């Protein structure tokens, strides 16, 4: 579905977009304001099973697929794959991925994506000489799921984050942007999830410009602030409510006596974790200031599940699913209130 078709079905009047992607509203009478609901999903590798299960619960609670419950979806890394999966049209048909099916994607393919091959460890010296995992495996799985679908075919406005290391700039791949509409969903998913040290960068051409893209989590692991900014541009006359889903909070301490002797090699992985976690906490604080009660953040501590992004063992997936169930149980009322919220007169 094109953006114009989606807007028409949702009673939103937008005449055209300029190259900076700012909406120009027409002079036609505007519909009465209604709350525009935005979904923001963090990065976190295999831990993406947590927000996937939360969304599956929401779909069951509301009796509708996620793409009919939100007006905008934004994701980073594994959250970007999840957002694209939920908005994926499936050969011109209604979005074919329920959140429950995406949960199965993690269960069935997580071990293949994050396969701990002894030979690869030897060849890459434990990931120091090359990325730890094969991008070909990830691309094959994404290609199987998304096939030839392109961003413009998403069932609702959908955005994923990435970073261009060649041109040194942030990149926001948007389903409604004229330069991005023809990008394959599988390529966008691969770009947003190209986490440094885990997978090699993704070369991609957008708007006639060559880019080399890596995981958007390096600057925006929780994309809630950018999701809010895009919603303000898309729906300037309507109030915004935003639901932010985390993938589990990092709680492992880094003792001074341990860290003070680290060199660059030992800092690499811990530094990524600190960056991802710090950015998410900063975004949470900012969104509370921006939206107050119209902002909800569902996050949990990983008390018995591993906080490693690549632990796709059966035992850890089982623990992640249990963590998700407890998060859902603790926030059932919060979710009900979020979807019961109405615009003020």
C-alpha angles and dihedrals in degrees: 000000000000121000091248090053092047092049091049092052089050095046094248118143116209120159102194146322128241124217092270088060096241114145118239110207118219124235090248117117109275123230120250112280116266130178113272110212119213127193119207120186126193128223122248113136115235088002086077085092087081098063089037090060092045090054091046087056091049091052090051092045094050098034092229137095116261095251089064093049099054135050096206134018123198128179143172124212109321086007089056091052089050094049092049091046092054092047096041110124100210104222096326094313126113114289104298099200118083113191088250090060090051088053087057089052089061092045097047102036106025092090092051094048093048098034112164099218115184091209092053090049090053094044094048095036091242093318097308096110097037139005113294096239138040114258089200091069092050092047092050092053093046090047091052093051101040099030110178098336115136130207094254089063094061113126092235137008105298130179135185128189130232141156126236108219093183096056095024099232140118116257128206112190106207128189091215098048114106092223093050104040095094095049111116113248089229090056092048090049091050092049096050092048100046093118113189113254090014103063134007118254121274118239109215136166118221127173091353092304125115114230136181107211134199135178114307089219091086089076105012116022089160105043095191096115093051090043089056092047092051091047090053089054095045096043106025095161099045132079115249128224117187131198114197119195121199129201098222131301120259111240104164107120121227104215118217092233089058100041098044092070097045121118125201094282094056093043095055101085097034090049091055090050092049092048094049093046096044094049091050093051092048091051091050091054093048094048092051087057093046101046110013110189092004088069122076126181120195109196134147141192118248098234098160104004119082117257091213110119091217103045099116095158116139090245094054094045087053090051093047091052091051089049089052092050091053091048091051093048091051093050106038092113092046091055093046091052092047092058094039091056115119131196115262115252 
